[in-house]
Amino acid sequence: MASSRILELANGIGKFTSLIHDHLASHDLQFPSFSPDASGTLPEELLKAQDAVLNDTAELHDLLMPPISALHINGNVQNLVSMNAICRFDMANSFAPGEETSFAQMAKHAGLSETVTKSLLRHAMTIRIFCEPKKGVITHTARSALFREPKIQNFIRTGLEEMTPAALRTLDALQKWPMSEEPAETGFALANNTNQLIYEILGDDPARAKRFADTMNIFTTEKGFETSHVISGFDWQSLGAATVVDIGGSRGHISIALAMQFPALKFVVQDFEITVKGAENDMAEAVAERVSFMAHDIFKEQTVVAHVYYFRWIFHNWSDKYSIKILRSLIPILRPGVHIIINDVCMAEPGTLAAWREKELRTFDLGMLAILNGRERDAEEWKDLFERADPRFHFEGVTQPEGSNLAMIAASWSG
Ligand SMILES: C[S@@+](CC[C@H](N)C(=O)[O-])C[C@H]1O[C@@H](n2cnc3c(N)ncnc32)[C@H](O)[C@@H]1O
């Protein structure tokens, strides 16, 4: 019998699924399930097999899917409607994992008709949020149980209430301001009828700001964003007694983690006044002497003399025009040998990452375009950014710490 891509994929899925199964069985670990008490993660050593299965199942699924149905399923916003209904009517908290409920009870809790409740929940179930093990009986899944947490609700609501309106106006923004690199000429600006930046808009509305902060927190506590990758991603020890400026460092969580690990290093965390205010009061005694905070605008000339200028998750917010401004703001204070470390996503070559990881990164890329005209960059583009900022920046390359979502993109000042 002739071979085919679908059979090849099915064989790969079988092989790697067996590998995962055997490893979990031999280590007495839980098998993946949708149950609310499922662990949801696989051990580190299975991540390659996990990516292989996710890649191959996605390709097999897409190969067998009629193209028009694929366009319909991928091109709709109904996922957001059913997911947000669960948040808005706090449905996941109406009964606990391990308990059962009915559409009638859920409808009463939400104050909606039973018919609409059924439509919303049965749609959510297609993405495994709740399940219906017997007709009319609703139970929790791992995914629906997540919706019990206020932080997750805020994350989902940010998707619908901030990112979606911005995304829906992105093409209008591109037509209105073609080629713009301005952070306020975006889908977000049109959706909010503003010429202010997202930071200012959210700063004026504590409820929106809290939802956005919770969303950021979900990403930064996700696997792949651990501070351990920053600690191991650069030879901090080799700096000896040195000063590091953590630009846009928020409340200093990275500087504090590095200060704990490297007692010879001092840190200055810079961010908006409102962000750094009072941050010193939150610090452990062991590092309080070595981590300080100051209000500083990343576009204004740098005033702190240091050995390292470190930026984590800053540049992807900004177009090239503004990223170059940020780099140039350092120049007056740079001395030969000073390090510039950008800790940000470095896009892999298309098709080289597991498909689901590439999709997530490309979703970030379009999200940054929608809210700030920002972007994710690949290694060539990072190099190009330093070169365009000033030829005296010596690009040293990109290191991708194993398991980290963010790369270490390093340059030094040649003077
Ligand atoms: C995505 S967050 C990253 C925070 C932190 N570096 C981290 O990795 O968790 C971007 C940070 O840049 C700061 N920021 C944005 N624009 C700024 C500006 N013009 N001046 C100073 N900080 C700014 C924000 O307040 C925020 O803390």
The ligand as a Gaussian input file, in Angstrom:
#p B3LYP/6-31G(d) Opt

LIG

0 1
 C        6.148000      44.645000      29.531000
 S        6.610000      45.564000      30.949000
 C        8.097000      44.749000      31.421000
 C        8.396000      44.922000      32.864000
 C        9.632000      44.174000      33.373000
 N       10.841000      44.599000      32.685000
 C        9.447000      42.679000      33.260000
 O       10.154000      42.042000      32.474000
 O        8.567000      42.129000      33.942000
 C        7.148000      47.111000      30.265000
 C        7.596000      48.096000      31.318000
 O        8.043000      49.278000      30.655000
 C        7.649000      50.396000      31.417000
 N        7.628000      51.571000      30.534000
 C        6.908000      51.759000      29.413000
 N        7.154000      52.960000      28.883000
 C        8.057000      53.553000      29.684000
 C        8.718000      54.813000      29.665000
 N        8.466000      55.707000      28.692000
 N        9.589000      55.091000      30.634000
 C        9.830000      54.197000      31.637000
 N        9.244000      52.977000      31.708000
 C        8.367000      52.674000      30.742000
 C        6.269000      49.992000      31.906000
 O        5.857000      50.753000      33.027000
 C        6.496000      48.526000      32.262000
 O        6.921000      48.359000      33.588000

